Amino acid sequence: MKRSLVTFLSLLILASMILAACGATQATPAPAAEEPAVAEEPAAEEPAAEEPAAEEPAAPEPVELTIGFTSSVTGKYEVSSKRQVNGFTLWMDQVNEAGGLTLSDGTVVTFASQTYDDESNAERVQELYTRLVVEDGADFLISPYSSGLTAAASIVSEQNEKVMLTTGAASDAAYKTGNTGLFQLYTPASLYMSSTVDMLNDLNPDAKIALVYEDVKFATSVAQGIKPYLEANGYEVVLEEGYASDTADFGPLVNKITASGANVLLGGGHYNDGTALARSLYDRNAGLELVYLLVAPADTKFPELGDAALGVVSSSQWELKATHTEAEAADLGMEWFGPTGEDFAAAYEAAYGEAPTYHAAGGYTAGLVLQKAIEEADSVDSAAVKDALNAMNMMTFYGGIQFDTSEEAHGLQIAHKMVVAQWQKNDAGEFVLEIVAPAGVATADPLYPMGATE
C-alpha cells in the first residue's frame, strides 16, 4: 500500500513537470507574417542654403577740391580782379549746384574756394599763395589778376608742384623760365596789339607811333612785343616811354606825346592809369587820330569818362558781340566745350547785375578748363590733370584753348586770338562798344580819326 502511494505521487509530479514545460512553449508568440513592402515616398529635399549675395563695393567717398587764389579786393587792380573772381565763382556755383562732376568710378567731385585779398601787392601774393598751399591745402590754384602778381604766385606754385591756371596774366616771361605747372588762358602779351596794327595798315599805313605804357611787367611786355611787328610793317616809333603806376598827373607826358609828332598812341597798362591817361589826352586835346589803351577800355565803366572815351580802342580777349560758337569750332575741326557765350552772359548778368567783360569770361573759362582736364583725366590727381592740360585742344565761347608743351615756353597759350573793340556812339547818342577788327567778326567800321580829338 505504501509502495503504491509513492509510485502514484511520483507519476503526479512528473506529469506536472511536463505540463509546465508545455505551457512555457505555448506562451512564446509565433512570429507575425511579413506584410508586403510599400515603396516609400522620396523625402522632400531640403532647400539648398542660399549663398550670401556678393556685397557691392562701397560707393567712393565724395571729393571736395579746394581751389586757391588771391584777388585784389583793394589796390589798383581792384576793378578787373573783382570781375575775374566773379566769373570763376559763377562757374564753381553752377557745377556744385548741378551736383558736381562724376568720375567713372562714381566719385563725385565738388569745389570750394579759398581766397585772400592780395591788396595788388606782389610781396603779399607770395606770402598768401604759400599759405594757400601749405596751410589751406589747396588742390589747384588760379592766378591773381595781372602779370606781375602772377609772376610772384608762379614761384610758389612751381616750388610746391601745384597746377596753376593763369587768367588775367598775359606776359610771356613766366612761361619761359622752365615752369611746367602754369597754363595760360590769355593771348600772350607779345601778340596783344598785332590785330590793332593790322587794322591800322588799312587806316593809315604812314602813322607815327607813340609807345607810352605803364612801367610794369604786363604793359612793358606788350610794348616790347609789338615793336618788331611795327618795324616789320614799316611804322616809325617816334616816342617810347614808360610811366610809374602811381602817376597822378599825366600832363607832362601828354606834352611829350604832342611834341613828338605822333598821331597814334599805343600803350596804357591797367584800369586806373588807363582812364587817367585817356582823360588827360582829351582834356589837353592831344590831336591823336587813334588811341589804343590796354585793359581800361574793355571795362563797362569806361564810358563814365564821357567824350574822353569816344574812339578809344583796345584789344579784348573776348566780347559777347564776337563770341565764339560751336559752329566755328566745327569748321576748325576743334572740340567744343561749355555753354554758349549768350548763356554765360545771361547767367553772369543775373548773378552780378552787370554785363560780363573779358575779365569775367577769363575767370569763368579757368573753371571750364579745369573741369575739362579733370573729366579727361578721370581723376583729381595733379599729375593726371597736368597731362590732360598738356593734351588739350578745344574751343569754348571764350575762344581756342591749347598750350605750348615745349621746354622753351611750356604753358604759353597758342590758340586764343584777340579782337579789337572801340567805344562809339549809336544813333541815340549812347556809348556802345563795337568790334572793329578783324573784319570777319566786326560789328562796325572803325571810327578814324577818333571823334574826341577832331
Rosetta blueprint (number, residue, H / E / L):
1 M L
2 K H
3 R H
4 S H
5 L H
6 V H
7 T H
8 F H
9 L H
10 S H
11 L H
12 L H
13 I H
14 L H
15 A H
16 S H
17 M H
18 I H
19 L H
20 A H
21 A H
22 C H
23 G H
24 A H
25 T H
26 Q H
27 A L
28 T L
29 P L
30 A L
31 P L
32 A L
33 A L
34 E L
35 E L
36 P L
37 A L
38 V L
39 A L
40 E L
41 E L
42 P L
43 A L
44 A L
45 E L
46 E L
47 P L
48 A L
49 A L
50 E L
51 E L
52 P L
53 A L
54 A L
55 E L
56 E L
57 P L
58 A L
59 A L
60 P L
61 E L
62 P L
63 V E
64 E E
65 L E
66 T E
67 I E
68 G E
69 F E
70 T E
71 S E
72 S L
73 V L
74 T L
75 G L
76 K L
77 Y L
78 E H
79 V H
80 S H
81 S H
82 K H
83 R H
84 Q H
85 V H
86 N H
87 G H
88 F H
89 T H
90 L H
91 W H
92 M H
93 D H
94 Q H
95 V H
96 N H
97 E H
98 A L
99 G L
100 G L
101 L E
102 T E
103 L L
104 S L
105 D L
106 G L
107 T L
108 V E
109 V E
110 T E
111 F E
112 A E
113 S E
114 Q E
115 T E
116 Y E
117 D E
118 D L
119 E L
120 S L
121 N L
122 A H
123 E H
124 R H
125 V H
126 Q H
127 E H
128 L H
129 Y H
130 T H
131 R H
132 L H
133 V H
134 V H
135 E L
136 D L
137 G L
138 A L
139 D L
140 F E
141 L E
142 I E
143 S L
144 P L
145 Y L
146 S L
147 S H
148 G H
149 L H
150 T H
151 A H
152 A H
153 A H
154 S H
155 I H
156 V H
157 S H
158 E H
159 Q H
160 N L
161 E L
162 K L
163 V L
164 M E
165 L E
166 T E
167 T L
168 G L
169 A L
170 A L
171 S L
172 D L
173 A H
174 A H
175 Y H
176 K H
177 T L
178 G L
179 N L
180 T L
181 G L
182 L E
183 F E
184 Q E
185 L L
186 Y L
187 T L
188 P L
189 A H
190 S H
191 L H
192 Y L
193 M L
194 S H
195 S H
196 T H
197 V H
198 D H
199 M H
200 L H
201 N H
202 D H
203 L H
204 N L
205 P L
206 D L
207 A L
208 K E
209 I E
210 A E
211 L E
212 V E
213 Y E
214 E E
215 D L
216 V L
217 K H
218 F H
219 A H
220 T H
221 S H
222 V H
223 A H
224 Q H
225 G H
226 I H
227 K H
228 P H
229 Y H
230 L H
231 E H
232 A H
233 N L
234 G L
235 Y L
236 E E
237 V E
238 V E
239 L E
240 E E
241 E E
242 G E
243 Y E
244 A L
245 S L
246 D L
247 T L
248 A L
249 D L
250 F L
251 G H
252 P H
253 L H
254 V H
255 N H
256 K H
257 I H
258 T H
259 A H
260 S H
261 G L
262 A L
263 N L
264 V E
265 L E
266 L E
267 G E
268 G E
269 G L
270 H L
271 Y H
272 N H
273 D H
274 G H
275 T H
276 A H
277 L H
278 A H
279 R H
280 S H
281 L H
282 Y H
283 D H
284 R L
285 N L
286 A L
287 G L
288 L L
289 E L
290 L E
291 V E
292 Y E
293 L E
294 L E
295 V L
296 A H
297 P H
298 A H
299 D L
300 T L
301 K L
302 F H
303 P H
304 E H
305 L H
306 G H
307 D H
308 A H
309 A H
310 L L
311 G L
312 V L
313 V E
314 S E
315 S E
316 S E
317 Q L
318 W L
319 E L
320 L H
321 K H
322 A H
323 T L
324 H L
325 T L
326 E H
327 A H
328 E H
329 A H
330 A H
331 D H
332 L L
333 G L
334 M L
335 E E
336 W E
337 F L
338 G L
339 P L
340 T L
341 G H
342 E H
343 D H
344 F H
345 A H
346 A H
347 A H
348 Y H
349 E H
350 A H
351 A H
352 Y H
353 G L
354 E L
355 A L
356 P L
357 T L
358 Y H
359 H H
360 A H
361 A H
362 G H
363 G H
364 Y H
365 T H
366 A H
367 G H
368 L H
369 V H
370 L H
371 Q H
372 K H
373 A H
374 I H
375 E H
376 E H
377 A H
378 D L
379 S L
380 V L
381 D L
382 S H
383 A H
384 A H
385 V H
386 K H
387 D H
388 A H
389 L H
390 N H
391 A H
392 M L
393 N E
394 M E
395 M E
396 T E
397 F L
398 Y L
399 G E
400 G E
401 I E
402 Q E
403 F E
404 D L
405 T L
406 S L
407 E L
408 E L
409 A L
410 H L
411 G L
412 L L
413 Q E
414 I L
415 A L
416 H L
417 K L
418 M L
419 V E
420 V E
421 A E
422 Q E
423 W E
424 Q E
425 K E
426 N L
427 D L
428 A L
429 G L
430 E L
431 F E
432 V E
433 L E
434 E E
435 I E
436 V E
437 A E
438 P L
439 A H
440 G H
441 V H
442 A L
443 T L
444 A L
445 D L
446 P L
447 L L
448 Y L
449 P L
450 M L
451 G H
452 A H
453 T H
454 E L
